[in-house]
């Protein structure tokens, strides 16, 4: 079951499943704080500041949006299979990286 499904800037569908959201926000996850940033994750996919394809895996891409109040970028890592994407993880970082 999906929490949301959104077309990205290029028109491809990206989904966030309940299972993956539980994984990202589980208390034992280093990114558990992301439970408060669901809206920002969706916005980053829809209108990112930058999209970078992975240099290690052609099926992965990182979507970035800068949030001034946090003085950090939100990175949403997406994997594409059969033309559709799903979120692997999301977290805040200081600098953009592949």
GIGI-V783727 format. One record per residue. RES is the residue in three letters. SS is DSSP state (2 for helix, 1 for strand, 0 for the rest). Layout:
res = [RES:RES]
ss = [SS:SS]
This chain:
res = [UNK:UNK:UNK:UNK:UNK:UNK:UNK:UNK:UNK:UNK:UNK:UNK:UNK:UNK:UNK:UNK:UNK:UNK:UNK:UNK:UNK:UNK:UNK:UNK:UNK:UNK:UNK:UNK:UNK:UNK:UNK:UNK:UNK:UNK:UNK:UNK:UNK:UNK:UNK:UNK:UNK:UNK:UNK:UNK:UNK:UNK:UNK:UNK:UNK:UNK:UNK:UNK:UNK:UNK:UNK:UNK:UNK:UNK:UNK:UNK:UNK:UNK:UNK:UNK:UNK:UNK:UNK:UNK:UNK:UNK:UNK:UNK:UNK:UNK:UNK:UNK:UNK:UNK:UNK:UNK:UNK:UNK:UNK:UNK:UNK:UNK:UNK:UNK:UNK:UNK:UNK:UNK:UNK:UNK:UNK:UNK:UNK:UNK]
ss = [0:1:1:1:1:1:1:0:0:0:0:0:1:1:1:1:1:2:2:2:2:2:2:2:2:0:0:0:0:0:0:2:2:2:2:2:0:2:2:2:2:2:2:2:2:2:0:0:0:1:1:1:1:0:0:0:0:0:0:1:1:1:1:1:1:1:1:0:0:0:0:1:1:1:1:1:1:1:1:1:1:0:0:1:1:1:1:1:1:1:1:1:1:0:0:0:0:0]
